[in-house]
Amino acid sequence: MNTKVRSYSATDRDNAMLEAVARYHGMNKSATIASLVRKEFWRVFPRGAGLIKPDRGAKVEAKVESK
């Protein structure tokens, strides 16, 4: 039995999907994970969260409040 050492938990299938996405984008797995987290973070928190603020000059959509 071969043991696989990873610094994160993932099934073999998840790891294979991550490798495929990383290869497609020409990045390593770590950079791919960081890129995906970054995209999801800004989707969920377009104005930032806590100490994490949008980059200077970033276009931030105005939030429309319903009455």
C-alpha positions in Angstrom: 0.0 0.0 0.0 1.4 3.4 -1.0 0.8 6.3 1.4 0.0 9.7 -0.1 1.1 12.7 1.9 -0.8 15.9 1.5 -1.1 19.1 3.5 -4.9 19.1 3.0 -7.6 16.5 3.1 -9.1 15.4 -0.2 -10.3 12.2 -1.8 -8.3 10.8 -4.7 -11.0 12.0 -7.0 -11.0 15.5 -5.6 -7.2 15.6 -5.9 -7.4 14.4 -9.6 -9.9 17.1 -10.3 -7.6 19.7 -8.7 -4.6 18.4 -10.7 -6.7 18.7 -13.9 -7.8 22.3 -13.2 -4.2 23.3 -12.3 -2.8 21.7 -15.4 -5.4 23.4 -17.6 -4.5 26.8 -16.1 -0.8 26.1 -16.1 -0.5 26.5 -12.3 0.5 24.3 -9.5 -2.2 22.9 -7.1 -1.4 25.4 -4.4 -1.8 28.4 -6.7 -5.0 26.9 -8.1 -6.5 26.6 -4.6 -5.5 30.1 -3.8 -7.0 31.4 -7.0 -10.3 29.6 -6.5 -10.6 30.9 -2.9 -9.8 34.4 -4.0 -12.5 34.3 -6.7 -15.1 32.9 -4.2 -14.1 35.4 -1.5 -14.7 38.4 -3.8 -18.0 36.9 -5.0 -19.3 36.5 -1.4 -17.7 39.7 0.0 -17.5 42.2 -2.9 -16.8 45.1 -0.5 -14.3 43.1 1.5 -14.6 41.7 5.0 -13.0 42.8 8.2 -9.4 43.9 7.6 -9.6 42.7 4.0 -10.5 45.6 1.8 -10.8 45.8 -2.0 -7.7 46.9 -3.8 -7.3 50.7 -4.4 -9.2 51.6 -7.5 -11.2 48.4 -7.6 -14.7 48.9 -9.1 -17.2 48.0 -6.4 -20.8 47.7 -7.4 -23.2 49.9 -5.4 -25.5 47.8 -3.3 -29.2 48.5 -4.1 -31.4 48.4 -1.0 -35.0 47.5 -1.4 -37.6 49.4 0.6 
